[in-house]
């Protein structure tokens, strides 16, 4: 496929670049993107997603667009300004991307746009496939607005897939990377009571799911991008400790987490039993369906 990527220097984007044949990249900082991604990329075009439409010349010959750009949700406290950046970076960026696509004489055939399991809000132990309704908290509102902007690409004839991504496991970024140091020091433990369900997914499976979405015509609309065996936070903690051969005896009370993270703690403590129904129905085979195998692979 001839692909274009936004957010190519992020945790998922870097690995997606490696799996594709010299994709086109849109970046705020072209020099940094070239230095970070090296010869794996083709052309790199400058673009400020929050301020302007994407450059039309970047789309020449492109048939698949992967839209991964957005302000990090897990970095820093959720101040009013931070929440506005989280929203604007996704909604405005996607709107400006789709505006350009809509004006092309030969638009791409598919847009694979990132979203998140935050779409569903906290749902306890309820099983959530792609037909489940949206929540009403901040992240759910962000995801709904984000997906709505991506869906407008259908007006230009594109197939649109919104990948609702779960807790991505990687050692160079995301939630697991932050957990490794305290766990390796024997200071890890469950969060609050530990009964909340964590819809995790290995980063390599995320990339494979993005490519699967681009290549599979039967997928149109939302696609849960999570492993097929979600686990409780308690089970996640025990499994990580076992893989690292360390104890995990220091639970983090909810009130302490809220003091440290503010409003973001509510998202961390949310329980969501998200299932990748659409991916599995269309024949996707997970490389890491089980948590322990995923964590073992990440320690190699």
C-alpha positions as CSV (number, residue, x, y, z in Angstrom):
1,X,0.0,0.0,0.0
2,X,1.0,3.6,-0.6
3,X,0.4,5.1,2.8
4,X,0.5,8.5,4.5
5,X,0.9,8.8,8.3
6,X,0.2,11.5,10.8
7,X,1.6,11.0,14.3
8,X,4.5,8.9,12.8
9,X,7.0,9.8,15.6
10,X,4.7,8.5,18.4
11,X,4.7,5.1,20.1
12,X,2.5,3.4,17.5
13,X,3.5,5.5,14.5
14,X,7.2,4.6,14.7
15,X,6.5,0.9,14.5
16,X,3.9,1.4,11.7
17,X,6.5,3.2,9.7
18,X,8.8,0.2,10.0
19,X,6.0,-2.1,8.7
20,X,5.2,-0.1,5.6
21,X,7.1,0.6,2.4
22,X,8.5,4.1,2.8
23,X,5.3,5.9,3.8
24,X,4.7,9.7,3.4
25,X,4.8,11.5,6.8
26,X,3.1,14.7,7.9
27,X,4.9,16.3,10.9
28,X,5.1,19.6,12.8
29,X,8.9,19.2,12.8
30,X,10.2,17.7,9.6
31,X,13.8,17.7,10.7
32,X,13.0,15.8,13.9
33,X,10.8,13.4,12.0
34,X,13.6,12.7,9.5
35,X,16.1,12.2,12.2
36,X,13.8,9.9,14.2
37,X,12.5,7.8,11.4
38,X,15.5,7.8,9.1
39,X,15.4,6.0,5.8
40,X,12.2,4.1,6.7
41,X,10.1,7.0,5.4
42,X,9.6,8.5,2.0
43,X,8.7,12.1,1.8
44,X,8.2,14.2,5.0
45,X,5.9,17.2,4.7
46,X,5.5,20.0,7.2
47,X,2.0,20.4,8.8
48,X,0.6,22.1,11.8
49,X,-2.6,20.1,12.3
50,X,-4.2,22.5,14.7
51,X,-3.9,25.5,12.5
52,X,-4.1,24.6,8.8
53,X,-5.3,22.0,6.2
54,X,-2.8,19.3,5.4
55,X,-0.7,20.0,2.3
56,X,-2.5,18.5,-0.8
57,X,0.8,17.6,-2.5
58,X,1.6,15.1,0.2
59,X,-1.3,12.9,-1.0
60,X,-0.1,12.2,-4.5
61,X,-0.3,8.5,-5.1
62,X,-1.5,7.8,-1.6
63,X,-4.2,5.2,-1.2
64,X,-4.3,4.7,2.6
65,X,-4.1,7.4,5.3
66,X,-3.3,6.5,9.0
67,X,-4.3,9.3,11.3
68,X,-2.5,8.9,14.6
69,X,-1.7,12.4,15.7
70,X,-2.9,13.8,19.0
71,X,-1.8,15.4,22.3
72,X,-0.7,12.7,24.8
73,X,-3.5,11.9,27.3
74,X,-1.2,10.4,29.9
75,X,1.5,13.1,30.2
76,X,0.8,15.8,32.8
77,X,-2.2,16.7,34.9
78,X,-5.5,17.4,33.2
79,X,-5.7,21.2,33.6
80,X,-8.3,23.1,31.7
81,X,-5.6,24.0,29.1
82,X,-4.4,20.4,28.9
83,X,-7.9,19.0,28.3
84,X,-8.4,21.6,25.6
85,X,-5.2,20.5,23.8
86,X,-6.3,16.9,24.1
87,X,-9.6,17.8,22.4
88,X,-8.3,20.3,19.8
89,X,-5.3,18.2,18.7
90,X,-7.6,15.4,17.7
91,X,-10.7,17.1,16.5
92,X,-9.1,20.1,14.7
93,X,-6.3,18.0,13.3
94,X,-8.7,15.4,11.9
95,X,-10.9,18.1,10.5
96,X,-8.0,19.8,8.7
97,X,-6.9,16.4,7.4
98,X,-10.3,15.6,6.0
99,X,-10.7,19.0,4.5
100,X,-7.7,18.4,2.3
101,X,-8.8,14.9,1.4
102,X,-12.2,16.3,0.3
103,X,-10.6,18.6,-2.1
104,X,-8.4,16.1,-3.9
105,X,-9.1,15.1,-7.5
106,X,-7.9,11.5,-6.6
107,X,-8.5,11.0,-2.9
108,X,-7.2,7.9,-1.0
109,X,-9.5,4.9,-0.7
110,X,-9.4,4.5,3.1
111,X,-8.8,6.5,6.2
112,X,-7.8,4.6,9.3
113,X,-8.1,7.0,12.2
114,X,-7.1,6.4,15.8
115,X,-9.7,6.6,18.5
116,X,-9.7,5.0,22.0
117,X,-11.6,2.7,24.3
118,X,-12.3,5.9,26.2
119,X,-15.3,6.1,23.8
120,X,-17.2,3.8,26.1
121,X,-16.6,5.5,29.4
122,X,-16.5,3.4,32.7
123,X,-18.6,0.3,32.2
124,X,-17.8,-2.1,35.1
125,X,-17.9,-5.7,33.9
126,X,-20.2,-5.2,30.9
127,X,-18.9,-6.7,27.7
128,X,-18.2,-4.0,25.2
129,X,-18.1,-4.7,21.4
130,X,-18.3,-2.1,18.7
131,X,-22.0,-1.8,19.0
132,X,-21.9,-0.6,22.7
133,X,-23.0,3.0,23.2
134,X,-20.7,5.9,24.0
135,X,-20.1,7.1,27.5
136,X,-20.5,10.7,28.8
137,X,-17.3,11.6,30.5
138,X,-14.5,13.8,29.1
139,X,-12.7,11.1,27.1
140,X,-15.9,9.7,25.7
141,X,-16.8,13.1,24.5
142,X,-13.4,13.6,22.9
143,X,-13.6,10.2,21.1
144,X,-17.1,10.9,19.8
145,X,-16.1,14.3,18.4
146,X,-12.8,12.8,17.0
147,X,-14.6,9.9,15.2
148,X,-17.3,12.3,13.9
149,X,-14.6,14.4,12.1
150,X,-13.0,11.3,10.6
151,X,-16.4,10.0,9.4
152,X,-16.8,13.1,7.2
153,X,-14.1,11.6,4.9
154,X,-16.9,9.3,3.6
155,X,-18.3,12.3,1.7
156,X,-15.2,12.1,-0.4
157,X,-15.8,8.4,-1.1
158,X,-13.4,6.9,1.5
159,X,-13.9,3.9,3.7
160,X,-13.3,5.1,7.3
161,X,-12.2,2.9,10.2
162,X,-11.9,4.3,13.7
163,X,-9.6,2.1,15.8
164,X,-10.6,2.3,19.4
165,X,-7.2,1.5,21.0
166,X,-6.8,0.0,24.4
167,X,-3.9,0.2,26.9
168,X,-0.9,-0.3,24.7
169,X,1.9,-2.4,26.1
170,X,5.4,-1.3,25.1
171,X,8.7,-0.7,27.0
172,X,9.5,2.6,25.3
173,X,6.3,4.5,26.0
174,X,2.8,4.3,27.4
175,X,1.5,2.9,30.7
176,X,3.8,-0.2,30.9
177,X,6.9,1.9,30.5
178,X,5.9,4.0,33.5
179,X,5.2,0.9,35.6
180,X,8.4,-1.0,34.9
181,X,10.7,0.9,37.2
182,X,8.7,0.7,40.4
183,X,7.8,-3.0,39.7
184,X,11.5,-3.9,39.1
185,X,12.3,-2.2,42.4
186,X,9.7,-4.4,44.1
187,X,7.5,-1.4,44.7
188,X,4.6,-2.2,42.4
189,X,1.1,-3.2,43.2
190,X,-2.5,-3.1,42.1
191,X,-4.4,0.2,41.6
192,X,-7.1,0.7,44.2
193,X,-9.1,-2.6,44.7
194,X,-7.7,-4.0,41.5
195,X,-11.0,-5.4,40.2
196,X,-11.3,-2.9,37.3
197,X,-10.9,-4.6,33.9
198,X,-7.9,-3.5,31.7
199,X,-8.3,-3.9,28.0
200,X,-4.6,-4.2,27.1
201,X,-3.0,-4.9,23.7
202,X,0.6,-5.5,22.7
203,X,2.0,-2.7,20.5
204,X,2.9,-5.1,17.7
205,X,-0.7,-6.3,17.5
206,X,-1.9,-2.6,17.4
207,X,0.2,-2.1,14.3
208,X,-1.0,-5.3,12.7
209,X,-4.6,-4.3,13.5
210,X,-4.1,-0.9,11.8
211,X,-2.8,-2.7,8.7
212,X,-5.7,-5.2,8.9
213,X,-8.2,-2.4,9.0
214,X,-6.6,-0.8,5.9
215,X,-6.6,-4.0,3.9
216,X,-10.0,-5.4,4.9
217,X,-12.9,-4.0,2.9
218,X,-15.4,-5.5,5.3
219,X,-14.3,-3.3,8.1
220,X,-16.1,0.1,8.0
221,X,-16.7,2.1,11.2
222,X,-15.3,1.4,14.6
223,X,-12.9,-1.4,15.4
224,X,-11.9,-2.3,18.9
225,X,-8.1,-2.5,19.0
226,X,-7.5,-4.6,22.1
227,X,-6.4,-8.1,23.0
228,X,-9.1,-10.8,23.1
229,X,-8.4,-11.6,26.8
230,X,-8.8,-8.5,29.0
231,X,-7.8,-8.9,32.6
232,X,-8.4,-7.2,35.9
233,X,-5.8,-4.8,37.2
234,X,-5.1,-7.3,40.0
235,X,-4.4,-10.0,37.5
236,X,-2.3,-7.7,35.4
237,X,-0.2,-6.7,38.4
238,X,0.3,-10.3,39.5
239,X,1.3,-11.3,36.0
240,X,3.8,-8.5,35.5
241,X,5.4,-9.2,38.9
242,X,5.7,-12.9,37.9
243,X,7.3,-12.0,34.6
244,X,9.7,-9.6,36.3
245,X,10.3,-12.0,39.2
246,X,9.5,-9.3,41.7
247,X,7.0,-9.0,44.5
248,X,4.0,-6.7,44.0
249,X,2.8,-5.9,47.5
250,X,2.3,-2.1,47.5
251,X,-1.2,-1.2,46.3
252,X,-1.9,2.3,45.2
253,X,-5.0,3.6,47.0
254,X,-7.5,5.4,44.8
255,X,-7.2,8.7,46.8
256,X,-3.4,8.7,46.4
257,X,-3.8,8.2,42.6
258,X,-6.2,11.1,42.4
259,X,-3.8,13.3,44.3
260,X,-1.0,12.4,41.9
261,X,-3.0,12.5,38.7
262,X,-6.0,14.6,39.3
263,X,-8.9,14.0,37.0
264,X,-6.9,11.6,34.8
265,X,-7.0,9.1,37.7
266,X,-10.7,8.5,36.9
267,X,-9.7,7.2,33.4
268,X,-6.9,5.1,34.9
269,X,-9.3,3.4,37.3
270,X,-12.1,2.9,34.8
271,X,-13.2,-0.7,34.2
272,X,-13.9,-1.6,30.6
273,X,-14.2,-5.2,29.3
274,X,-13.6,-4.3,25.6
275,X,-13.6,-7.1,23.1
276,X,-12.2,-7.0,19.5
277,X,-15.3,-8.5,17.9
278,X,-14.9,-6.9,14.5
279,X,-11.3,-7.8,14.1
280,X,-11.9,-11.4,15.0
281,X,-14.9,-11.7,12.8
282,X,-12.8,-10.6,9.8
283,X,-10.1,-13.1,10.5
284,X,-7.5,-11.2,12.4
285,X,-5.1,-13.5,14.4
286,X,-3.4,-12.0,17.4
287,X,0.3,-12.6,17.9
288,X,-0.2,-12.0,21.6
289,X,-3.7,-12.9,22.8
290,X,-2.6,-13.8,26.3
291,X,-1.1,-11.2,28.7
292,X,1.8,-13.3,30.1
293,X,3.1,-14.1,26.5
294,X,2.9,-10.4,25.7
295,X,4.8,-9.3,28.7
296,X,7.4,-12.0,28.3
297,X,8.0,-10.9,24.7
298,X,8.5,-7.3,25.8
299,X,11.2,-8.3,28.2
300,X,13.4,-9.9,25.5
